[in-house]
Amino acid sequence: MSLKVGDIAPDFLAKDQHGENITLSQFKGKKVILYFYPKDSTPGCTAQACNLRDNYEELLEKGYVVLGISTDSVTRHQNFIAKNELPFSLIADTERVVHELYGTWQLKKFMGREFMGTVRTTFVVDEKGVISKIIEKVKTKDHTAQILD
């Protein structure tokens, strides 16, 4: 599935860092930033999360909800949030269901190896559940500016 701007964002049911069920549809009427990232506590992922953390108040003021999504476990998310004082929820997509819905689980190449993994991508979803922006070339240290552009 290849999503594009103007498509209805696929709804999902997943677990947040507390092991609680979370759906996209529960945020209907709000703008949602769904950011898919490879792994908690790696340099790029930490930079991206901290950039969103440092600009979180501005994002809230503009009406956004921030949801990070990786294949990490609930426990890893809890540790990542605690270590970096993240004010937003992280989704534990350990079975890659949400990744498959959004097309972010793909074949990657690194140092001559091929493997399946998360392609860092951000989807901005409007109040009606429509994808209004897709960021595929994420600047981890300046991600908020990319979202608000």
Secondary structure as GFF3:
##gff-version 3
##sequence-region A 1 149
A	DSSP	beta_strand	13	16	.	.	.	ID=ss1
A	DSSP	beta_strand	21	23	.	.	.	ID=ss2
A	DSSP	three_ten_helix	25	27	.	.	.	ID=ss3
A	DSSP	beta_strand	31	36	.	.	.	ID=ss4
A	DSSP	alpha_helix	43	54	.	.	.	ID=ss5
A	DSSP	alpha_helix	56	61	.	.	.	ID=ss6
A	DSSP	beta_strand	64	70	.	.	.	ID=ss7
A	DSSP	alpha_helix	74	84	.	.	.	ID=ss8
A	DSSP	beta_strand	89	92	.	.	.	ID=ss9
A	DSSP	alpha_helix	97	102	.	.	.	ID=ss10
A	DSSP	beta_strand	105	110	.	.	.	ID=ss11
A	DSSP	beta_strand	113	118	.	.	.	ID=ss12
A	DSSP	beta_strand	121	125	.	.	.	ID=ss13
A	DSSP	beta_strand	131	135	.	.	.	ID=ss14
A	DSSP	three_ten_helix	140	142	.	.	.	ID=ss15
A	DSSP	alpha_helix	143	148	.	.	.	ID=ss16
###
